[in-house]
């Protein structure tokens, strides 16, 4: 299943290793949007889907377990 979300898996691993963070909106987009067929970097970035907003809020509140998500995807 990790083949379905390669950008998420790669970025989540980088975050967990301390090589990347979730400091600004671009960091969240790199993690959450890169695998989306509807997301095109640089286009309509002021519009965010509900899934992005939900996952971003959960990550900001430490209510989303990146390690657990990676385990389930692999």
N, CA, C and O atoms as a MOPAC input file, in Angstrom:
PM7 MOZYME 1SCF
protein

 N      0.81100 1    -1.20200 1     0.00000 1
 C      0.00000 1     0.00000 1     0.00000 1
 C      0.86000 1     1.27400 1     0.00000 1
 O      0.39600 1     2.34100 1    -0.40100 1
 N      2.10600 1     1.15100 1     0.45000 1
 C      2.97800 1     2.33200 1     0.45000 1
 C      3.25300 1     2.81200 1    -0.96700 1
 O      3.62200 1     3.96800 1    -1.17500 1
 N      3.07200 1     1.91900 1    -1.94800 1
 C      3.23900 1     2.32400 1    -3.34600 1
 C      2.16500 1     3.31600 1    -3.77100 1
 O      2.36300 1     4.07600 1    -4.71900 1
 N      1.03200 1     3.31500 1    -3.08100 1
 C     -0.05000 1     4.25000 1    -3.39800 1
 C      0.24200 1     5.67000 1    -2.90100 1
 O     -0.31800 1     6.63900 1    -3.41500 1
 N      1.11200 1     5.78700 1    -1.90800 1
 C      1.40300 1     7.08400 1    -1.28600 1
 C      2.91400 1     7.27800 1    -1.10600 1
 O      3.37400 1     7.49600 1     0.01500 1
 N      3.68300 1     7.20200 1    -2.18500 1
 C      5.14300 1     7.25500 1    -2.04300 1
 C      5.66300 1     8.57300 1    -1.46100 1
 O      6.60900 1     8.56400 1    -0.67200 1
 N      5.07100 1     9.68500 1    -1.83200 1
 C      5.54300 1    10.97800 1    -1.31900 1
 C      5.24900 1    11.10700 1     0.16800 1
 O      6.07700 1    11.61800 1     0.92200 1
 N      4.06800 1    10.64400 1     0.60000 1
 C      3.72700 1    10.67500 1     2.01900 1
 C      4.70400 1     9.81600 1     2.81500 1
 O      5.22600 1    10.25200 1     3.84100 1
 N      4.94800 1     8.60700 1     2.34700 1
 C      5.84300 1     7.68400 1     3.05100 1
 C      7.24900 1     8.27900 1     3.15200 1
 O      7.86200 1     8.25500 1     4.21900 1
 N      7.74700 1     8.80300 1     2.05700 1
 C      9.09600 1     9.38800 1     2.04200 1
 C      9.19100 1    10.55600 1     3.01600 1
 O     10.12500 1    10.63200 1     3.81400 1
 N      8.22600 1    11.46300 1     2.94900 1
 C      8.26500 1    12.65300 1     3.80200 1
 C      8.04200 1    12.29700 1     5.27000 1
 O      8.69400 1    12.86200 1     6.14800 1
 N      7.13100 1    11.37200 1     5.54400 1
 C      6.88800 1    10.96000 1     6.92700 1
 C      8.15400 1    10.35700 1     7.52800 1
 O      8.47600 1    10.63000 1     8.68400 1
 N      8.86700 1     9.55100 1     6.76900 1
 C     10.13400 1     8.98000 1     7.25300 1
 C     11.14100 1    10.08300 1     7.55500 1
 O     11.83200 1    10.03600 1     8.57300 1
 N     11.22600 1    11.08200 1     6.66600 1
 C     12.14500 1    12.20300 1     6.88700 1
 C     11.78400 1    12.95300 1     8.16800 1
 O     12.66700 1    13.34400 1     8.93100 1
 N     10.50900 1    13.15000 1     8.40000 1
 C     10.05100 1    13.84800 1     9.60600 1
 C     10.40000 1    13.03300 1    10.84500 1
 O     10.91300 1    13.57900 1    11.82200 1
 N     10.12800 1    11.74300 1    10.81300 1
 C     10.40400 1    10.89100 1    11.96300 1
 C     11.90000 1    10.77300 1    12.25800 1
 O     12.28200 1    10.59200 1    13.41400 1
 N     12.75400 1    10.87200 1    11.23500 1
 C     14.20700 1    10.83500 1    11.43100 1
 C     14.76600 1    12.20100 1    11.83200 1
 O     15.95300 1    12.31500 1    12.13800 1
 N     13.92200 1    13.23700 1    11.83400 1
 C     14.37600 1    14.58000 1    12.18900 1
 C     15.01900 1    15.33300 1    11.04100 1
 O     15.62900 1    16.38100 1    11.25300 1
 N     14.89100 1    14.81400 1     9.82600 1
 C     15.48300 1    15.45900 1     8.64900 1
 C     14.56600 1    16.52000 1     8.05400 1
 O     15.00900 1    17.34600 1     7.25500 1
 N     13.30800 1    16.50400 1     8.43200 1
 C     12.31700 1    17.47900 1     7.95600 1
 C     11.37400 1    17.75400 1     9.11400 1
 O     11.36200 1    17.02800 1    10.10800 1
 N     10.59500 1    18.79700 1     8.97700 1
 C      9.65300 1    19.14600 1    10.02900 1
 C      8.32400 1    19.56100 1     9.44500 1
 O      8.09000 1    19.47700 1     8.23900 1
 N      7.47100 1    20.00500 1    10.32300 1
 C      6.17300 1    20.55300 1     9.93400 1
 C      6.08100 1    21.96000 1    10.50700 1
 O      5.32400 1    22.23600 1    11.43800 1
 N      6.88300 1    22.83800 1     9.91200 1
 C      6.99300 1    24.20400 1    10.42400 1
 C      6.05100 1    25.19000 1     9.74100 1
 O      5.56400 1    26.12700 1    10.37300 1
 N      5.79500 1    24.97800 1     8.44800 1
 C      4.94500 1    25.92600 1     7.72900 1
 C      4.03000 1    25.18300 1     6.76000 1
 O      4.08600 1    23.95900 1     6.64800 1
 N      3.20400 1    25.92800 1     6.07700 1
 C      2.18200 1    25.34500 1     5.19900 1
 C      2.81400 1    24.48000 1     4.09900 1
 O      2.24100 1    23.46100 1     3.71200 1
 N      3.96800 1    24.87300 1     3.60200 1
 C      4.63500 1    24.08700 1     2.55900 1
 C      5.05800 1    22.70900 1     3.06000 1
 O      5.02200 1    21.73100 1     2.31300 1
 N      5.45600 1    22.63800 1     4.32600 1
 C      5.81700 1    21.34100 1     4.90800 1
 C      4.60200 1    20.41500 1     4.95900 1
 O      4.70200 1    19.22900 1     4.64500 1
 N      3.46800 1    20.96200 1     5.35300 1
 C      2.23100 1    20.17200 1     5.40000 1
 C      1.81300 1    19.73100 1     3.99700 1
 O      1.37200 1    18.59700 1     3.80500 1
 N      1.95000 1    20.62200 1     3.02600 1
 C      1.60500 1    20.25700 1     1.64400 1
 C      2.51900 1    19.15700 1     1.11700 1
 O      2.06100 1    18.24600 1     0.42800 1
 N      3.80700 1    19.23800 1     1.43800 1
 C      4.74500 1    18.21100 1     0.98600 1
 C      4.37100 1    16.84800 1     1.54600 1
 O      4.53300 1    15.83100 1     0.87100 1
 N      3.87700 1    16.82100 1     2.76400 1
 C      3.49000 1    15.55600 1     3.38900 1
 C      2.12100 1    15.07900 1     2.90800 1
 O      1.95200 1    13.91000 1     2.56200 1
 N      1.16100 1    15.97500 1     2.88800 1
 C     -0.23800 1    15.57300 1     2.70100 1
 C     -0.76200 1    15.68400 1     1.27600 1
 O     -1.72000 1    14.99700 1     0.92400 1
 N     -0.16700 1    16.52100 1     0.45800 1
 C     -0.75300 1    16.78800 1    -0.86200 1
 C      0.00300 1    16.18700 1    -2.04200 1
 O     -0.56500 1    16.03700 1    -3.12400 1
 N      1.25600 1    15.84500 1    -1.85200 1
 C      2.09700 1    15.45400 1    -2.99000 1
 C      1.56200 1    14.25000 1    -3.76000 1
 O      1.80300 1    14.14100 1    -4.96300 1
 N      0.85200 1    13.35300 1    -3.10600 1
 C      0.32200 1    12.16700 1    -3.79200 1
 C     -1.06900 1    12.39100 1    -4.38600 1
 O     -1.60900 1    11.49700 1    -5.03800 1
 N     -1.64200 1    13.54000 1    -4.17400 1
 C     -3.00400 1    13.82100 1    -4.64100 1
 C     -3.00700 1    14.19000 1    -6.13000 1
 O     -2.25400 1    15.05900 1    -6.57000 1
 N     -3.85100 1    13.52400 1    -6.87700 1
 C     -3.94700 1    13.79000 1    -8.31700 1
 C     -4.48500 1    15.18900 1    -8.60800 1
 O     -4.29000 1    15.70800 1    -9.70700 1
 N     -5.15000 1    15.79600 1    -7.65100 1
 C     -5.74800 1    17.11500 1    -7.84800 1
 C     -4.82100 1    18.26100 1    -7.44500 1
 O     -5.09700 1    19.42400 1    -7.74000 1
 N     -3.72600 1    17.92900 1    -6.77200 1
 C     -2.80300 1    18.96000 1    -6.30900 1
 C     -1.70200 1    19.17500 1    -7.33300 1
 O     -1.05800 1    18.22500 1    -7.77800 1
 N     -1.49300 1    20.42300 1    -7.70000 1
 C     -0.41800 1    20.80300 1    -8.60800 1
 C      0.32500 1    21.96200 1    -7.96400 1
 O     -0.20100 1    23.06900 1    -7.85100 1
 N      1.55200 1    21.69300 1    -7.54500 1
 C      2.34800 1    22.68900 1    -6.83900 1
 C      2.34800 1    24.02400 1    -7.59000 1
 O      2.61900 1    24.08700 1    -8.79000 1
 N      2.04000 1    25.06700 1    -6.85800 1
 C      2.03800 1    26.40800 1    -7.43700 1
 C      0.70500 1    26.85700 1    -8.00600 1
 O      0.55100 1    28.02200 1    -8.37100 1
 N     -0.25600 1    25.95500 1    -8.08600 1
 C     -1.57000 1    26.30400 1    -8.62600 1
 C     -2.62500 1    26.26400 1    -7.52700 1
 O     -2.71800 1    25.28600 1    -6.78600 1
 N     -3.40200 1    27.30400 1    -7.42400 1
 C     -4.53500 1    27.37100 1    -6.50000 1
 C     -4.17200 1    26.92100 1    -5.09300 1
 O     -4.94600 1    26.22000 1    -4.44100 1
 N     -2.99700 1    27.32200 1    -4.62700 1
 C     -2.55100 1    26.88800 1    -3.31100 1
 C     -3.27300 1    27.60600 1    -2.17400 1
 O     -3.08500 1    27.26300 1    -1.00700 1
 N     -4.08500 1    28.58100 1    -2.50100 1
 C     -4.87300 1    29.22900 1    -1.45900 1
 C     -6.16000 1    28.44700 1    -1.18700 1
 O     -6.91300 1    28.78300 1    -0.27200 1
 N     -6.40800 1    27.41000 1    -1.98000 1
 C     -7.57700 1    26.55100 1    -1.77900 1
 C     -7.10200 1    25.21000 1    -1.24500 1
 O     -6.25400 1    24.55600 1    -1.85100 1
 N     -7.65600 1    24.80400 1    -0.10600 1
 C     -7.24900 1    23.54400 1     0.51100 1
 C     -8.46800 1    22.67200 1     0.71600 1
 O     -9.52900 1    23.15100 1     1.11500 1
 N     -8.30900 1    21.38900 1     0.44200 1
 C     -9.43300 1    20.47300 1     0.58400 1
 C     -9.67400 1    20.13500 1     2.05900 1
 O     -8.82500 1    20.37300 1     2.91700 1
 N    -10.82700 1    19.58800 1     2.31800 1
 C    -11.19900 1    19.22400 1     3.67700 1
 C    -10.28600 1    18.18300 1     4.28700 1
 O    -10.00200 1    18.23500 1     5.48400 1
 N     -9.82300 1    17.24200 1     3.49200 1
 C     -8.91500 1    16.21100 1     4.00500 1
 C     -7.60600 1    16.83700 1     4.47100 1
 O     -7.08800 1    16.48800 1     5.53200 1
 N     -7.07600 1    17.75700 1     3.68300 1
 C     -5.84900 1    18.46100 1     4.06800 1
 C     -6.06100 1    19.19800 1     5.37800 1
 O     -5.24200 1    19.09400 1     6.29100 1
 N     -7.15100 1    19.94000 1     5.47600 1
 C     -7.40200 1    20.73300 1     6.68200 1
 C     -7.56100 1    19.84400 1     7.91700 1
 O     -7.06100 1    20.17400 1     8.99200 1
 N     -8.25600 1    18.72100 1     7.76100 1
 C     -8.44800 1    17.78800 1     8.87300 1
 C     -7.11200 1    17.18500 1     9.31500 1
 O     -6.78100 1    17.21300 1    10.50000 1
 N     -6.35400 1    16.64800 1     8.37500 1
 C     -5.08300 1    16.01900 1     8.72700 1
 C     -4.07900 1    17.02600 1     9.27900 1
 O     -3.32300 1    16.70600 1    10.19700 1
 N     -4.06600 1    18.23100 1     8.73200 1
 C     -3.18100 1    19.28500 1     9.23400 1
 C     -3.53000 1    19.60700 1    10.68200 1
 O     -2.63700 1    19.72100 1    11.52100 1
 N     -4.81300 1    19.75400 1    10.98100 1
 C     -5.24400 1    20.05300 1    12.34900 1
 C     -4.84800 1    18.92700 1    13.30700 1
 O     -4.38600 1    19.19100 1    14.41800 1
 N     -5.02600 1    17.68600 1    12.88700 1
 C     -4.66100 1    16.55000 1    13.73500 1
 C     -3.15100 1    16.49900 1    13.96900 1
 O     -2.70800 1    16.22200 1    15.08400 1
 N     -2.36300 1    16.76200 1    12.93400 1
 C     -0.90900 1    16.78600 1    13.08600 1
 C     -0.47300 1    17.91100 1    14.01600 1
 O      0.41100 1    17.71200 1    14.84900 1
 N     -1.07100 1    19.07300 1    13.88700 1
 C     -0.71900 1    20.21400 1    14.73800 1
 C     -1.02900 1    19.93700 1    16.20400 1
 O     -0.35200 1    20.45900 1    17.08900 1
 N     -2.04100 1    19.12500 1    16.46700 1
 C     -2.43400 1    18.80500 1    17.84100 1
 C     -1.81300 1    17.49200 1    18.33000 1
 O     -2.17700 1    16.98500 1    19.39100 1
 N     -0.87100 1    16.94600 1    17.54400 1
 C     -0.23600 1    15.66200 1    17.85500 1
 C     -1.26400 1    14.55400 1    18.04900 1
 O     -1.08000 1    13.66700 1    18.88200 1
 N     -2.33900 1    14.61000 1    17.28000 1
 C     -3.39700 1    13.59900 1    17.36500 1
 C     -3.35500 1    12.63500 1    16.19100 1
 O     -4.23200 1    11.78200 1    16.05700 1
 N     -2.34300 1    12.76200 1    15.33900 1
 C     -2.16100 1    11.86800 1    14.19800 1
 C     -0.80100 1    11.22300 1    14.34000 1
 O      0.20800 1    11.92300 1    14.42600 1
 N     -0.75300 1     9.92100 1    14.36400 1
 C      0.47200 1     9.15700 1    14.61100 1
 C      1.13700 1     8.79100 1    13.27500 1
 O      0.71400 1     7.85800 1    12.59200 1
 N      2.18300 1     9.54300 1    12.92100 1
 C      2.89800 1     9.26800 1    11.66800 1
 C      3.51300 1     7.87900 1    11.67500 1
 O      3.45800 1     7.17600 1    10.66600 1
 N      4.09200 1     7.47600 1    12.78200 1
 C      4.70000 1     6.15000 1    12.86100 1
 C      3.65800 1     5.05600 1    12.64000 1
 O      3.90100 1     4.09000 1    11.91700 1
 N      2.49800 1     5.21800 1    13.27000 1
 C      1.42200 1     4.25800 1    13.10500 1
 C      0.91200 1     4.22400 1    11.67600 1
 O      0.61700 1     3.15400 1    11.14400 1
 N      0.80700 1     5.38200 1    11.05800 1
 C      0.34900 1     5.44300 1     9.67200 1
 C      1.32400 1     4.72000 1     8.74900 1
 O      0.90700 1     3.98800 1     7.85100 1
 N      2.62000 1     4.92400 1     8.96800 1
 C      3.61400 1     4.22800 1     8.14300 1
 C      3.53300 1     2.72000 1     8.32600 1
 O      3.62600 1     1.97000 1     7.35400 1
 N      3.36100 1     2.27200 1     9.56100 1
 C      3.22700 1     0.82700 1     9.81800 1
 C      2.05300 1     0.25000 1     9.05800 1
 O      2.16100 1    -0.83300 1     8.48300 1
 N      0.94200 1     0.94700 1     9.04600 1
 C     -0.26000 1     0.45700 1     8.36700 1
 C     -0.11000 1     0.46400 1     6.85100 1
 O     -0.68600 1    -0.38200 1     6.16700 1
 N      0.65700 1     1.40800 1     6.32200 1
 C      0.83800 1     1.49300 1     4.87700 1
 C      1.83600 1     0.47400 1     4.34600 1
 O      1.78700 1     0.11700 1     3.16900 1
 N      2.72600 1     0.00800 1     5.18600 1
 C      3.77800 1    -0.90600 1     4.71300 1
 C      3.43300 1    -2.33900 1     4.90600 1
 O      4.22300 1    -3.21600 1     4.55500 1

